[in-house]
Every structure is written in structure tokens, then in C-alpha cells.
Amino acid sequence: MAQIYQLIEREDYDTMTSGGSEAEGGLFPMTGTPYGFSLTNFLNPIGMPCWKPPYGLMSAIDLKSGETLWERPFGQTQQWGFYMPESWGSPTIGGPVVTASGLIFIGASMDARVRALDAATGDVLWKAQVDAPAVSIPAVYDYDGQQYVVFTVGGNSIIKPQVADQLIAFTLPE
């Protein structure tokens, strides 16, 4: 995501944020310095990223040969309650986890969905709506003979104002 960072002298910054919380409205204090800063996402007039889609990609690379095995737009961009075409993808924050059985679990997209992909093809096998973007790496673990995948769903207010405090677990079929 292209972003604009603007330094603001401390006196002006303190005036702008009096009574507000840190990081409110894209303002960040840089405590201990003579500056705060303003952060703005570089978006077009309708609120979409300012580069040609796809906005996010998921790729598989053969680490021995360097060959790209597959590459797909990943996620969906959502604006004003509408989803843009899947071919546009989504800006992403967060990484995947890959299981020994060849599944990729990932949140990362701004459409507040978590997904399972086939590691061999990149095909989306499953997706679920969660409370906000899951911008962390999921955890996979076994408990009492059952395998689980857990997503921390918090969002990222710098990219999208949709935030949450959800921890959600799914069981994997045997």
C-alpha cells in the first residue's frame, strides 16, 4: 500500500491531537522526538489503491529452481459495502501457514475473510467471514487427535478502520 508520511512539528502536533488518542485520524506521536507524523494511504478519489490491479497476489515459487509455479490475485477489495472483482485481489498484511498435507491457511486480505488454499494449485478450497482483517500468521496445532487452525482477527486501522478482538479456531477434517 503506497502511503504518505508527513512530519509535524511537536507544537503543531500537540495542538492537532489535544484530547484525542494516539493514532487517531492517522496521527502518530513519535514520543521522545520533536515531531509527530501524519499517515495517509495513497488512494484515488473513490478510495481505491492508486495502482493497476491486482492489488495483492499469492504466488508459489519452487525454491530449488526459482520457477514460479502459480500466481493468483488474492483476496478481494471492499469499498462502501461492495466487493470489487476477485481478479483485483486485495492489499495484504500477514503471512500464510502451510501444512504437511498441502493446505495453505491465510487471512491477510482486507475483505475480512480467512481462507484455505491448495498449495499445489493456489485454488481457494474454503473461506469464512471474520470480524475484521486477520493480519497475522495463523497457527495450526493438534489437540487430542484433532487438528485446528486458529486466526487472530484484529484488523489494522492504518489500512482499514474495521478492527476487532476475535480469536477464532476451525477444526480440520480428519
PEBEL-V637128 format. One record per backbone hydrogen bond with DSSP energy under -0.5 kcal/mol. NH is the residue of the N-H (numbers start at 1). CO is the residue of the C=O. If there is no record, write none. Layout:
NH;CO + NH;CO
This chain:
4;40 + 5;3 + 6;38 + 8;36 + 10;34 + 13;9 + 14;10 + 15;11 + 16;12 + 17;13 + 18;14 + 18;15 + 20;17 + 23;27 + 24;21 + 26;23 + 27;24 + 28;37 + 33;30 + 36;8 + 37;28 + 38;6 + 39;26 + 40;4 + 42;2 + 43;41 + 44;48 + 47;44 + 50;42 + 54;88 + 55;88 + 56;88 + 58;72 + 60;70 + 62;67 + 63;61 + 66;62 + 69;60 + 69;67 + 70;60 + 72;58 + 74;56 + 77;89 + 79;82 + 82;79 + 84;77 + 88;85 + 89;86 + 90;74 + 93;108 + 97;105 + 99;103 + 102;99 + 104;117 + 105;97 + 105;103 + 106;115 + 108;134 + 109;107 + 110;91 + 112;109 + 114;128 + 115;106 + 116;126 + 117;104 + 118;123 + 119;102 + 119;117 + 121;118 + 122;118 + 125;116 + 125;123 + 126;116 + 128;114 + 130;112 + 133;162 + 135;133 + 138;95 + 139;150 + 141;148 + 143;146 + 146;143 + 148;141 + 149;170 + 150;139 + 151;168 + 153;151 + 153;166 + 154;133 + 154;152 + 155;133 + 159;156 + 160;156 + 163;161 + 164;154 + 166;153 + 168;151 + 170;149 + 172;147
